[in-house]
Amino acid sequence: MPRRLVNPDSALGASVWYTALACVMTWPLVRHLGTGIAENLADPLLNAWILGWDARSFLQILQGHLGALVGFWNANIFYPAPLTLAYSEHLVAQAVQILPVYAATGNLILCYNLLFLSTFVLSALGAFLLVRELSGSAPAGFLAGLLYGFALYRMDHLSHVQVLSSQWMPLVLFGVRRYFVTRRPRALAGAALALVAQNLSCGYYLVFFDPFVAAYVLYEVWTRRLFRDRRTWIALVSAGAFVVVLTVPFLLPYLVLRQQGIGLRAPGAVDEFAADVYGYLTAAPGLRFWGPRLQTFPRGEGALFFGVVPIVLAMIGVAVQGRRAWRATAGHAPPTPDRLVTGVAAAVAILAGATAVWVLYAGQWVSALIFIDPALGRVSNYLAVAAIGLLGLAASTPRVRALVRGGDHHSAAAFYAFALAGAVWLSFGRRVRSMGYVLSRETVYDWLYRYVPGFDGLRVPSRYAMLAALFLAVLAGFGAAAIARRGRVGRIVTLALGVLFLAESARMPLWLEAVWSGVDPRLQGTFSPGAQRMYEFVNTLPAAAVIVEFPFGERPGRDTCYMYASTLHWRRLVNGYSGSFPLSYEAIEPALTHPLEDAAHGWQATLQSGATHAIVHESLFSGGEGKATSDWLRKAGAREIMAVGSHRLFALPAAARPDAARETTGR
């Protein structure tokens, strides 16, 4: 084997190692790439269906079917509601990634799993390139790739491929950095393409990450004194316009739904999935080492512990870079007396901020001892004072200003330290809570939620933790670089730290769900071979057929299975599951979920849905309710046209449907 393929100091060699580690860390998925899904069959099947819809539409468009372009957003769920793809993530960037495999095999599970594995590999590779560029150390870059590619936060979201799809973020920052170092437009173009890919991969990261990109660009402009460089601004504005032009068209359907009141998140829903301070001391329960040991404050979307290795390395990195930058600024003039007074005042303000941080973890009891009333939201005020103090200190001391710029090294360590703090702070959402107790009612995120479009449509502020994991990995890379420069011993220590971190992050063997083989008895009826034959027969029905499936409305389990099964026929479904639900669905859901409770009302709702055919999975009901549902349809006038095991397909009477007149009169 050529040495460059296994040399972790090169991008190619690092990619090979990251790929091998991705297979190990997700074992035994690699043995079931075409048949199994990690974690569960809820959100993964939803995302697999989205990928299938996107990829099928792209292939039709490439073949010249313009109707697929016009109807792209009108996916085959929630009939007759329009724009149903926009009720969740559209995953356009991911669909482009899997398109060649889908065109060659048609196996959506294979496509999904290859995409799933690629998020680990590409995330690690992006962090490797970024940290190698910033630190000048390939071993440090490789370790940083491990810290981000296999971050503990990622291992808690294996069922959310959209959350895992954060691989473009380090590549964006790497491209921006390369542009300012080399001044080559090609690097900036690469950063812009990566940012478009990130924007089209996950709506959360579009809203969360783009402001940090803008801040980093301004940081580089400031530290390099390029504010008056016309060429720089022309390039940056052009790149920004390119990103906007390619991103905005994919936002318009969401804006249409927003005008209808669909997709808005109530304040209570946002607060439910915001980070708690002690979430950063709580590990995902599935982690083999930390899971049983670090359940400080478990809650939904709240396991945010980064691991010991990245935290310790980041502390070393900040200390080393700060010391180096301080020495590099030794030639700056000392402050004048008036600036010295300003500096002392700033130091006092910073001390107030440190006290507030202490209160965050000390809780209500200690806060009472030091006369801080968390219920009044004073912690934010203390932190704001600290921020003003930092600005005052920088203004009063030329040496501190040079330190923030990174001395003569332009390391950007200061930026990533502030970015880490900002991402963690924003993850707390509208209210800062410590063990559930509200410490602050005045946060930046609350202002963003109320006034900045997009934030009121996001339910999980704690997903800022993915950005924090990236910034922490960069800072840890600086610490790893300091260790790796200690010669052979340093490289060995770096390798050992990487192994220790993988032990922190490990949760294999993963639980796999098999599709169509019925390995899970709860889903055997839906994904049995008999059901597959039923769905293949549905593919022979007229293209205008509309299917309603019973049992109905069991979110997300059954409906996501129906959605994935529809990839065998792509007929329109009354059923559906997504991040939001249309009003037409919510109007009929109660009656169709329990149709036998009021048979007449259930039948009326079935006809109101516009369905032309109904499928009953009798084995999925409890007791004899499945057979009773089939009898209910027969008595109402439905005609059974196929039966495979416990699965029955009915044609609904056209004369009774609201659209029957259009059908019989030729429209």
Phi, psi and omega per residue, in radians:
M1 nan 2.279 3.117
P2 -0.996 2.461 -3.067
R3 -1.059 -0.604 -3.072
R4 -1.171 -0.343 3.119
L5 -1.315 -0.360 -3.123
V6 -2.083 0.080 3.126
N7 -1.449 1.893 -3.072
P8 -1.208 -0.113 3.109
D9 -1.372 -0.284 3.119
S10 -1.774 2.722 3.141
A11 -1.089 -0.703 3.132
L12 -1.134 -0.839 3.129
G13 -1.098 -0.716 3.109
A14 -1.080 -0.688 3.129
S15 -1.087 -0.709 3.118
V16 -1.082 -0.793 3.137
W17 -1.139 -0.747 3.134
Y18 -1.106 -0.657 3.116
T19 -1.121 -0.788 3.123
A20 -1.087 -0.741 -3.130
L21 -1.188 -0.613 3.084
A22 -1.068 -0.700 3.105
C23 -1.149 -0.681 -3.138
V24 -1.224 -0.805 -3.055
M25 -1.230 -0.290 3.102
T26 -1.978 0.302 -3.134
W27 -1.006 2.425 0.151
P28 -1.792 0.547 -3.065
L29 -0.989 -0.664 -3.070
V30 -1.048 -0.388 3.128
R31 -1.452 -0.177 -3.061
H32 -2.352 0.725 -3.029
L33 -1.068 -0.546 -3.072
G34 -1.713 -0.024 -3.032
T35 -2.340 -0.320 -3.028
G36 -2.106 2.710 3.095
I37 -2.231 2.391 -3.120
A38 -1.325 2.495 2.948
E39 1.514 -1.254 -3.097
N40 -2.825 3.139 -3.099
L41 -1.929 0.390 -3.124
A42 -1.592 -1.571 -3.140
D43 -1.057 -0.644 3.101
P44 -1.027 -0.692 3.113
L45 -1.231 -0.624 3.036
L46 -1.021 -0.825 -3.122
N47 -1.204 -0.618 3.079
A48 -1.126 -0.694 3.076
W49 -1.095 -0.765 3.113
I50 -1.046 -0.794 3.117
L51 -1.046 -0.722 3.130
G52 -1.123 -0.755 3.123
W53 -1.095 -0.801 -3.140
D54 -1.073 -0.884 -3.067
A55 -1.108 -0.737 3.100
R56 -1.075 -0.737 3.127
S57 -1.129 -0.724 3.138
F58 -1.083 -0.737 3.141
L59 -1.134 -0.696 3.109
Q60 -1.141 -0.692 3.111
I61 -1.129 -0.733 3.114
L62 -1.122 -0.450 3.108
Q63 -1.513 0.019 3.062
G64 1.671 0.172 3.126
H65 -1.519 1.651 -3.074
L66 -1.194 -0.370 3.094
G67 -1.067 -0.552 3.104
A68 -1.178 -0.548 3.098
L69 -1.249 -0.767 -3.138
V70 -1.134 -0.686 -3.076
G71 -1.699 0.288 -3.047
F72 -0.979 -0.745 -3.056
W73 -1.427 -0.225 -3.126
N74 -1.609 1.254 -3.111
A75 -1.198 2.948 -2.921
N76 -1.534 0.597 3.069
I77 -2.158 2.900 3.080
F78 1.020 0.541 3.117
Y79 -0.922 2.372 0.141
P80 -1.784 0.378 -3.075
A81 -1.160 2.467 3.078
P82 -1.527 2.963 3.033
L83 0.966 0.626 -3.014
T84 -1.263 -0.340 3.062
L85 -1.149 -0.500 -3.077
A86 -1.429 0.108 3.054
Y87 -1.423 -0.064 3.086
S88 -2.594 -2.940 3.045
E89 -1.128 2.468 3.132
H90 -1.531 -0.349 3.049
L91 0.946 0.647 -3.105
V92 -1.118 -0.775 -3.120
A93 -1.089 -0.726 3.126
Q94 -1.146 -0.636 3.126
A95 -1.127 -0.631 3.069
V96 -1.106 -0.668 3.134
Q97 -1.092 -0.733 -3.035
I98 -1.582 -0.050 -3.012
L99 -0.986 -0.812 3.137
P100 -1.061 -0.701 -3.138
V101 -1.192 -0.700 3.122
Y102 -1.131 -0.735 3.127
A103 -1.110 -0.597 -3.085
A104 -1.436 -0.589 -3.000
T105 -2.063 -0.529 -3.038
G106 1.220 0.110 -3.096
N107 -1.612 1.800 -3.081
L108 -1.210 -0.575 3.134
I109 -1.160 -0.723 3.062
L110 -1.060 -0.797 3.136
C111 -1.051 -0.807 -3.123
Y112 -1.051 -0.794 -3.074
N113 -1.219 -0.655 3.074
L114 -1.133 -0.694 3.067
L115 -1.102 -0.781 3.122
F116 -0.963 -0.871 -3.135
L117 -1.165 -0.622 -3.099
S118 -1.137 -0.467 3.141
T119 -1.124 -0.619 3.104
F120 -1.212 -0.805 -3.058
V121 -1.158 -0.864 -3.080
L122 -1.215 -0.605 3.075
S123 -1.099 -0.784 3.128
A124 -1.122 -0.748 -3.124
L125 -1.119 -0.727 3.119
G126 -1.078 -0.766 3.105
A127 -1.147 -0.643 3.075
F128 -1.018 -0.865 -3.116
L129 -1.119 -0.723 -3.105
L130 -1.142 -0.860 -3.069
V131 -1.266 -0.609 3.062
R132 -1.077 -0.664 3.115
E133 -1.192 -0.736 -3.077
L134 -1.295 -0.689 -3.019
S135 -1.733 -0.327 -3.071
G136 1.301 0.219 -3.089
S137 -2.132 2.033 3.101
A138 -1.172 -0.734 3.084
P139 -1.047 -0.675 3.094
A140 -1.148 -0.689 3.092
G141 -1.088 -0.722 -3.138
F142 -1.116 -0.749 3.127
L143 -1.156 -0.716 3.099
A144 -1.072 -0.631 3.068
G145 -1.055 -0.709 3.076
L146 -1.105 -0.756 -3.071
L147 -1.120 -0.594 -3.141
Y148 -1.610 -0.771 -3.101
G149 -1.099 -0.567 -3.126
F150 -2.114 0.614 3.138
A151 -0.972 2.551 -3.137
L152 -1.016 -0.601 3.127
Y153 -1.101 -0.672 3.126
R154 -1.105 -0.680 -3.067
M155 -1.223 -0.193 3.071
D156 -1.644 -0.019 -3.075
H157 -2.236 0.713 -3.095
L158 -1.184 -0.342 3.122
S159 -1.589 -0.010 -3.104
H160 -2.042 1.487 -3.069
V161 -1.131 -0.451 3.099
Q162 -1.203 -0.606 3.082
V163 -1.262 -0.669 3.104
L164 -1.155 -0.412 -3.046
S165 -1.385 1.060 3.130
S166 -1.895 0.283 -2.996
Q167 -1.216 -0.341 -3.081
W168 -1.442 -0.313 -3.078
M169 -1.056 -0.905 3.123
P170 -1.129 -0.524 3.124
L171 -1.210 -0.592 3.050
V172 -1.086 -0.875 -3.118
L173 -1.129 -0.620 3.088
F174 -1.130 -0.766 3.126
G175 -1.115 -0.717 3.105
V176 -1.098 -0.780 3.133
R177 -1.062 -0.798 -3.137
R178 -1.087 -0.608 3.121
Y179 -1.114 -0.793 -3.102
F180 -1.270 -0.444 3.095
V181 -1.380 -0.773 -3.026
T182 -1.731 -0.374 -3.072
R183 1.126 0.423 3.127
R184 -1.656 2.201 3.134
P185 -1.043 -0.472 -3.121
R186 -1.050 -0.676 3.123
A187 -1.137 -0.710 3.129
L188 -1.185 -0.647 3.083
A189 -1.093 -0.711 3.078
G190 -1.085 -0.715 3.100
A191 -1.098 -0.717 3.136
A192 -1.126 -0.750 3.100
L193 -1.097 -0.733 3.117
A194 -1.114 -0.644 3.136
L195 -1.204 -0.670 3.048
V196 -1.063 -0.798 3.117
A197 -1.046 -0.699 3.124
Q198 -1.195 -0.732 3.117
N199 -1.043 -0.658 -3.085
L200 -1.560 0.053 3.113
S201 -1.683 -0.604 -3.045
C202 -2.737 2.138 3.139
G203 -1.100 -0.575 3.104
Y204 -1.047 -0.810 -3.076
Y205 -1.285 -0.452 3.035
L206 -1.059 -0.801 -3.107
V207 -1.341 -0.703 -3.038
F208 -1.387 -0.722 -2.930
F209 -1.535 -0.618 -3.040
D210 -0.993 -0.709 3.075
P211 -1.068 -0.587 3.101
F212 -1.204 -0.591 3.073
V213 -1.107 -0.819 3.120
A214 -1.055 -0.717 3.131
A215 -1.122 -0.683 -3.137
Y216 -1.190 -0.671 3.089
V217 -1.056 -0.810 3.128
L218 -1.115 -0.635 3.098
Y219 -1.070 -0.802 3.133
E220 -1.140 -0.690 3.110
V221 -1.095 -0.750 -3.113
W222 -1.185 -0.839 -3.074
T223 -1.169 -0.466 -3.134
R224 -1.720 0.074 3.076
R225 0.975 0.937 -3.082
L226 -1.964 0.291 -3.083
F227 -1.069 -0.476 -3.117
R228 -1.819 0.190 -3.134
D229 -1.495 1.845 -3.058
R230 -1.105 -0.705 -3.119
R231 -1.057 -0.705 3.132
T232 -1.101 -0.801 -3.094
W233 -1.186 -0.617 3.082
I234 -1.081 -0.773 3.139
A235 -1.132 -0.760 -3.102
L236 -1.171 -0.747 3.131
V237 -1.145 -0.684 3.112
S238 -1.102 -0.764 3.115
A239 -1.114 -0.723 3.116
G240 -1.111 -0.719 3.118
A241 -1.115 -0.676 3.101
F242 -1.046 -0.789 3.137
V243 -1.112 -0.763 -3.113
V244 -1.116 -0.787 -3.093
V245 -1.080 -0.652 -3.120
L246 -1.483 -0.294 -3.104
T247 -1.642 -0.745 -2.993
V248 -1.008 -0.737 -3.141
P249 -0.976 -0.482 -3.141
F250 -1.496 -0.040 3.065
L251 -1.724 -0.366 -3.027
L252 -1.052 -0.766 3.103
P253 -1.057 -0.596 3.107
Y254 -1.181 -0.616 3.102
L255 -1.169 -0.647 3.091
V256 -1.081 -0.808 3.118
L257 -1.140 -0.618 3.137
R258 -1.090 -0.662 3.113
Q259 -1.130 -0.373 3.088
Q260 -1.609 0.072 3.138
G261 1.423 0.220 -3.106
I262 -1.707 2.315 3.091
G263 1.730 -0.119 3.093
L264 -1.287 2.472 3.130
R265 -1.872 2.169 3.119
A266 -1.149 2.637 -3.137
P267 -0.943 -0.679 3.140
G268 -1.114 -0.646 3.118
A269 -1.176 -0.633 3.106
V270 -1.182 -0.751 -3.137
D271 -1.116 -0.557 -3.094
E272 -1.095 -0.590 -3.056
F273 -1.986 0.415 3.003
A274 -1.498 2.744 -3.125
A275 -1.254 2.547 2.928
D276 -1.741 2.612 3.136
V277 -0.924 -0.731 -3.114
Y278 -1.375 -0.053 3.007
G279 -1.106 -0.500 3.116
Y280 -1.362 -0.009 2.978
L281 -2.070 0.392 3.134
T282 -2.181 2.246 -3.098
A283 -1.759 2.705 3.061
A284 -1.063 2.331 -3.074
P285 -1.093 -0.391 -3.117
G286 -1.361 -0.239 -3.140
L287 -1.169 2.331 -3.009
R288 -1.179 -0.650 -3.102
F289 -1.595 -1.000 -3.026
W290 -1.404 -0.453 -3.073
G291 -0.910 -0.903 3.141
P292 -1.318 -0.241 -2.970
R293 -1.842 -0.345 -2.985
L294 -2.305 1.178 3.073
Q295 -1.895 1.117 -3.047
T296 -1.178 -0.832 -3.122
F297 -2.614 1.294 -3.073
P298 -1.245 2.401 3.068
R299 -2.861 2.920 -3.101
G300 -1.034 2.276 3.137
E301 1.019 0.420 -3.009
G302 -1.993 0.115 3.124
A303 -1.547 1.770 -2.930
L304 -2.143 0.186 -3.113
F305 -1.076 2.298 -3.074
F306 -1.476 -0.384 -3.014
G307 1.829 2.699 -3.094
V308 -1.275 -0.738 -3.050
V309 -1.029 -0.916 -3.132
P310 -1.121 -0.611 -3.130
I311 -1.164 -0.814 -3.137
V312 -1.122 -0.784 3.131
L313 -1.097 -0.668 3.120
A314 -1.133 -0.692 3.095
M315 -1.104 -0.726 3.082
I316 -1.108 -0.763 -3.123
G317 -1.068 -0.771 3.131
V318 -1.118 -0.743 -3.135
A319 -1.122 -0.794 -3.110
V320 -1.152 -0.807 -3.120
Q321 -1.170 -0.658 3.104
G322 -1.123 -0.748 3.127
R323 -1.117 -0.739 -3.127
R324 -1.152 -0.756 3.139
A325 -1.167 -0.642 3.133
W326 -1.114 -0.731 3.104
R327 -1.145 -0.659 -3.117
A328 -1.186 -0.341 -3.117
T329 -1.763 0.264 -3.072
A330 -1.086 -0.407 -3.094
G331 -1.393 -0.107 -3.116
H332 -1.292 2.591 -3.096
A333 -1.171 2.545 3.100
P334 -1.197 2.787 -3.107
P335 -1.258 2.647 3.054
T336 -1.326 2.880 -3.093
P337 -0.974 -0.735 -3.127
D338 -1.147 -0.632 3.101
R339 -1.272 -0.467 3.091
L340 -1.157 -0.715 3.089
V341 -1.085 -0.750 3.095
T342 -1.051 -0.700 3.141
G343 -1.122 -0.706 3.114
V344 -1.109 -0.769 3.108
A345 -1.065 -0.693 3.114
A346 -1.124 -0.687 3.122
A347 -1.094 -0.668 3.090
V348 -1.114 -0.715 3.122
A349 -1.111 -0.702 3.118
I350 -1.121 -0.651 3.086
L351 -1.079 -0.650 3.090
A352 -1.100 -0.690 3.091
G353 -1.127 -0.696 3.103
A354 -1.093 -0.657 3.080
T355 -1.083 -0.713 3.130
A356 -1.109 -0.710 3.096
V357 -1.081 -0.688 3.086
W358 -1.059 -0.732 -3.141
V359 -1.092 -0.630 -3.133
L360 -0.964 -0.721 -3.116
Y361 -1.643 -0.354 -3.140
A362 -1.384 -0.497 3.077
G363 1.503 -2.945 -2.974
Q364 -1.198 -0.521 -3.051
W365 -1.208 -0.846 3.135
V366 -1.199 -0.619 -3.140
S367 -1.057 -0.596 3.105
A368 -1.184 -0.607 -3.130
L369 -1.152 -0.552 -3.105
I370 -1.824 0.339 2.986
F371 1.099 0.614 2.988
I372 -1.886 2.230 3.122
D373 -1.733 1.730 -3.104
P374 -1.069 -0.534 -3.089
A375 -1.096 -0.391 3.125
L376 -1.559 0.044 3.088
G377 1.296 0.534 -3.055
R378 -1.370 -0.341 -3.080
V379 -1.057 -0.716 3.102
S380 -1.056 -0.650 3.134
N381 -1.114 -0.737 3.129
Y382 -1.095 -0.742 3.135
L383 -1.181 -0.623 3.080
A384 -1.115 -0.709 3.079
V385 -1.073 -0.702 3.118
A386 -1.100 -0.711 3.126
A387 -1.106 -0.750 3.084
I388 -1.091 -0.652 3.101
G389 -1.084 -0.710 3.098
L390 -1.083 -0.743 3.115
L391 -1.116 -0.709 3.114
G392 -1.114 -0.687 3.121
L393 -1.131 -0.718 3.120
A394 -1.151 -0.677 -3.132
A395 -1.201 -0.549 -3.046
S396 -1.468 -0.326 -3.016
T397 -2.261 1.935 3.094
P398 -0.984 -0.581 -3.110
R399 -1.182 -0.632 3.106
V400 -1.195 -0.673 3.088
R401 -1.058 -0.735 3.099
A402 -1.156 -0.585 3.116
L403 -1.123 -0.760 3.120
V404 -1.096 -0.610 3.098
R405 -1.253 -0.228 -3.134
G406 1.699 0.395 -3.140
G407 1.099 -2.456 3.130
D408 -1.563 0.039 -3.032
H409 -1.734 -0.293 -3.098
H410 0.859 0.851 -3.051
S411 -1.279 -0.367 -3.084
A412 1.187 0.182 3.122
A413 -1.060 -0.665 -3.141
A414 -1.086 -0.746 3.128
F415 -1.043 -0.830 -3.078
Y416 -1.196 -0.500 3.054
A417 -1.168 -0.808 3.101
F418 -1.165 -0.663 3.122
A419 -1.106 -0.707 3.091
L420 -1.055 -0.832 3.129
A421 -1.076 -0.705 -3.139
G422 -1.149 -0.740 -3.136
A423 -1.133 -0.731 3.117
V424 -1.107 -0.780 -3.123
W425 -1.097 -0.742 -3.138
L426 -1.191 -0.486 -3.139
S427 -1.123 -0.331 3.129
F428 -1.280 -0.207 3.069
G429 1.288 -2.548 -3.024
R430 -1.294 -0.405 -3.114
R431 -2.383 2.351 3.054
V432 -1.514 2.147 -3.107
R433 -2.112 2.478 3.045
S434 -2.172 1.958 -3.037
M435 1.006 0.594 3.134
G436 1.491 -0.204 -3.108
Y437 -1.534 2.217 -3.068
V438 -1.236 2.114 3.098
L439 -1.814 -0.352 -3.087
S440 -2.657 2.247 3.101
R441 -1.850 0.058 -3.116
E442 -2.166 1.763 -3.111
T443 -2.258 2.818 3.069
V444 -1.103 -0.686 -3.119
Y445 -1.093 -0.626 3.109
D446 -1.078 -0.726 3.086
W447 -1.133 -0.759 3.115
L448 -1.081 -0.722 -3.127
Y449 -1.074 -0.675 -3.058
R450 -1.438 -0.490 -2.943
Y451 -2.160 -0.300 -3.062
V452 -1.847 2.101 -3.128
P453 -1.006 2.418 3.114
G454 1.874 -0.710 -3.110
F455 -1.174 -0.529 -3.134
D456 -1.360 -0.016 3.073
G457 -1.834 0.050 -3.097
L458 -1.876 2.281 -3.007
R459 -1.689 -0.307 -2.944
V460 -2.200 1.447 3.089
P461 -1.045 -0.447 -3.093
S462 -1.112 -0.199 3.103
R463 -1.261 -0.087 2.913
Y464 -1.038 -0.323 -3.129
A465 -1.067 -0.467 3.092
M466 -1.174 -0.708 3.060
L467 -1.123 -0.731 3.119
A468 -1.064 -0.661 3.123
A469 -1.099 -0.660 3.103
L470 -1.166 -0.846 -3.115
F471 -1.120 -0.643 3.097
L472 -1.149 -0.687 3.122
A473 -1.106 -0.645 3.105
V474 -1.132 -0.827 3.116
L475 -1.089 -0.687 3.087
A476 -1.119 -0.548 3.088
G477 -1.077 -0.642 3.077
F478 -1.123 -0.704 3.086
G479 -1.144 -0.725 3.111
A480 -1.114 -0.625 3.128
A481 -1.114 -0.705 3.111
A482 -1.092 -0.639 3.127
I483 -1.297 -0.757 -3.074
A484 -1.117 -0.440 -3.132
R485 -1.310 -0.015 3.117
R486 -1.458 0.466 3.083
G487 1.362 -2.638 -3.075
R488 -1.085 -0.707 3.126
V489 -1.086 -0.711 3.136
G490 -1.081 -0.723 3.126
R491 -1.159 -0.664 3.121
I492 -1.132 -0.737 3.113
V493 -1.110 -0.712 3.109
T494 -1.061 -0.773 3.107
L495 -1.073 -0.752 -3.139
A496 -1.102 -0.678 3.105
L497 -1.123 -0.657 3.075
G498 -1.083 -0.747 3.114
V499 -1.112 -0.741 3.120
L500 -1.077 -0.708 3.141
F501 -1.156 -0.736 3.106
L502 -1.061 -0.581 3.052
A503 -1.157 -0.645 3.076
E504 -1.127 -0.627 -3.020
S505 -1.572 -0.174 -2.992
A506 -1.203 2.434 2.992
R507 -2.502 0.205 3.110
M508 -1.336 2.724 0.069
P509 -1.351 2.428 3.138
L510 -1.302 2.623 2.996
W511 -1.374 2.219 -3.128
L512 -1.965 2.470 3.001
E513 -1.879 2.253 3.139
A514 -1.597 2.439 -3.117
V515 -1.763 2.270 3.132
W516 1.316 -0.192 -3.134
S517 -1.650 -0.174 3.086
G518 1.237 0.561 -3.134
V519 -1.185 -0.462 3.104
D520 -1.720 2.022 -3.069
P521 -1.073 -0.419 3.126
R522 -1.198 -0.432 -3.069
L523 -2.004 0.152 -3.040
Q524 -1.072 -0.640 -3.119
G525 -1.130 -0.671 -3.101
T526 -1.300 -0.752 -3.020
F527 -1.859 0.488 3.085
S528 -1.396 2.842 3.086
P529 -0.998 -0.603 3.105
G530 -1.097 -0.728 3.105
A531 -1.114 -0.649 3.128
Q532 -1.102 -0.714 3.100
R533 -1.140 -0.632 3.100
M534 -1.078 -0.806 -3.112
Y535 -1.198 -0.591 3.069
E536 -1.136 -0.597 3.057
F537 -1.192 -0.662 3.104
V538 -1.003 -0.519 3.129
N539 -1.114 -0.302 3.116
T540 -1.566 -0.127 3.112
L541 -1.229 2.812 3.107
P542 -0.976 2.609 -3.103
A543 -1.058 -0.421 -3.123
A544 -1.473 0.030 -3.110
A545 -1.119 2.515 3.101
V546 -2.181 2.219 -3.021
I547 -1.884 2.399 2.922
V548 -2.104 2.341 -3.055
E549 -2.055 2.447 3.120
F550 -2.095 2.432 0.100
P551 -1.203 2.541 -2.982
F552 -1.862 2.498 2.894
G553 1.317 0.316 3.088
E554 -1.495 1.602 -3.042
R555 -1.415 2.486 -0.324
P556 -1.583 -0.097 -2.924
G557 -0.909 -1.124 -3.037
R558 -1.208 -0.818 -3.024
D559 -1.123 -0.606 3.076
T560 -1.167 -0.574 3.059
C561 -1.141 -0.753 3.101
Y562 -1.062 -0.710 -3.128
M563 -1.106 -0.804 3.127
Y564 -1.129 -0.689 3.114
A565 -1.091 -0.492 -3.134
S566 -1.169 -0.231 3.080
T567 -1.206 -0.186 3.041
L568 -1.452 -0.303 -3.088
H569 -2.388 -0.456 3.124
W570 1.012 0.446 2.988
R571 -1.332 2.737 -3.097
R572 -1.254 2.512 -3.108
L573 -2.050 2.466 2.935
V574 -1.330 -0.599 3.124
N575 -1.187 2.907 3.056
G576 3.010 2.836 3.050
Y577 -2.594 2.408 -3.133
S578 -2.877 -3.013 -3.138
G579 -1.206 -0.486 3.058
S580 -2.394 2.974 -3.079
F581 -2.314 2.435 3.129
P582 -1.262 2.755 -3.125
L583 -1.113 -0.614 -3.137
S584 -1.092 -0.623 3.114
Y585 -1.239 -0.796 -3.112
E586 -1.131 -0.455 -3.138
A587 -1.222 -0.595 -3.068
I588 -1.802 -0.204 -3.039
E589 -1.024 -0.803 -3.112
P590 -1.028 -0.733 -3.104
A591 -1.222 -0.637 -3.104
L592 -1.432 -0.416 3.109
T593 -1.196 -0.621 3.124
H594 -2.297 1.179 -3.023
P595 -1.180 -0.422 -3.077
L596 -1.408 -0.253 3.113
E597 -1.160 -0.603 3.036
D598 -2.464 1.562 -2.986
A599 -1.002 -0.719 -3.111
A600 -1.158 -0.774 3.137
H601 -1.171 -0.671 3.096
G602 -1.093 -0.718 3.118
W603 -1.173 -0.717 3.106
Q604 -1.061 -0.730 3.118
A605 -1.158 -0.622 3.108
T606 -1.093 -0.783 3.127
L607 -1.228 -0.648 3.120
Q608 -1.081 -0.505 -3.118
S609 -1.158 -0.341 -3.102
G610 1.528 0.148 -3.113
A611 -1.180 2.471 3.027
T612 -1.774 -0.368 -3.112
H613 -2.478 2.668 3.101
A614 -2.265 2.446 3.047
I615 -2.023 2.294 3.088
V616 -2.021 2.119 3.061
H617 -1.715 1.544 -2.987
E618 -1.051 -0.590 -3.076
S619 -1.273 -0.220 -3.140
L620 -1.519 -0.169 3.084
F621 -1.508 2.802 3.050
S622 -1.568 2.545 3.113
G623 1.072 -2.400 -3.140
G624 -1.745 0.309 -3.069
E625 -1.179 -0.474 3.136
G626 -1.132 -0.868 3.113
K627 -1.129 -0.631 3.116
A628 -1.121 -0.627 3.104
T629 -1.152 -0.730 3.081
S630 -1.091 -0.747 3.116
D631 -1.107 -0.654 3.111
W632 -1.054 -0.749 3.128
L633 -1.163 -0.723 -3.141
R634 -1.086 -0.781 -3.112
K635 -1.138 -0.519 -3.134
A636 -1.389 -0.147 3.097
G637 1.984 0.051 3.101
A638 -1.291 2.594 -3.098
R639 -1.961 2.138 3.136
E640 -1.317 2.161 -3.090
I641 -2.013 -0.172 3.093
M642 -2.829 2.510 3.060
A643 -2.467 2.225 3.067
V644 -2.275 1.849 -3.085
G645 1.075 -2.156 -3.124
S646 -1.646 0.151 -3.112
H647 -1.794 2.262 -3.075
R648 -2.287 2.369 -3.140
L649 -1.942 2.231 -3.121
F650 -2.079 2.501 2.945
A651 -1.684 2.224 -3.116
L652 -1.494 2.559 -3.099
P653 -1.140 2.155 -3.080
A654 -1.167 -0.580 -3.041
A655 -1.131 -0.426 -3.075
A656 -1.584 -0.214 -3.074
R657 -1.390 2.632 -3.125
P658 -1.040 -0.529 -3.097
D659 -1.658 0.193 -3.074
A660 -1.137 -0.607 -3.133
A661 -1.063 -0.721 3.131
R662 -1.134 -0.632 -3.112
E663 -1.193 -0.715 -3.044
T664 -1.430 -0.357 -3.127
T665 -1.763 0.147 -3.134
G666 1.300 0.319 3.116
R667 1.111 nan nan
